[in-house]
Every structure is written in C-alpha cells, then in structure tokens.
Amino acid sequence: MLIAFSAAWNFTCEIGWSGLYTINAELYPTEIRGLGVGWGNAFSKFAGIINPVLTGVIMDLSGGKYIVMVLIGTLFVVCAIASMFFRETRNVLKGKASTLDRKKSDSFVF
C-alpha cells in the first residue's frame, strides 16, 4: 500500500513540475526568461534541502504528524487557489524575440 501511494504521489508531483516549468517560462519576458526560471529553480532546490530538516523537527513535536499533514494540505489548497488566478498567455507577445513576432520569411526551411 505504501508503494502504491508513493508511486501515485511521485506521479502527481512530476506532472505538477512539468506544468510549473511551462508556466514559469511563459510568465517572464524573453530577455529575462532564463534568469526568472533559474531563480525559481534555485529556490525550489533550496526548499528541497530545507524541507526534510523542518519536517523532521516538526514531526518530533507532540502531534507533529498531524501538524505536517495540515501544513501540506494547506499548502496544496493555497497553490490550487493561486493557480486559478494565472492569466492566459496564449498568443500574447513577450519581448522582442517572440515567435509570434517573426515573419514567415524568417523561418527555416528544411
């Protein structure tokens, strides 16, 4: 049972990360896209280092398992609500090097 839940958890996390990388790349203008996505990725790696330490400290408290579950659940709900306020970026020009900005003659023909 633990393996099944772990596999389902990892599957949903990977889907979430894929969507997050796509959204991050669309939110930043072309000139600073790499910088913005890089900072976001660096922050997530830092949080990945700190998270097990903080979770271990909280789990040692009285009722720590429940506190951790409530914190994780609350975080998921906050993220779900925040994702409803993302704006649509389809067909929106971002910076000078946007692919929508190119003329047909600029494309390569193979």
Secondary structure, 3 states (H helix, E strand, C coil): CHHHHHHHHHHHHHHHHHHHHHHHHHHCCHHHHHHHHHHHHHHHHHHHHHHHHHHHHHHCCCCHHHHHHHHHHHHHHHHHHHHCCCCCCCCCCCCCCCHHHCCHHHCCCC
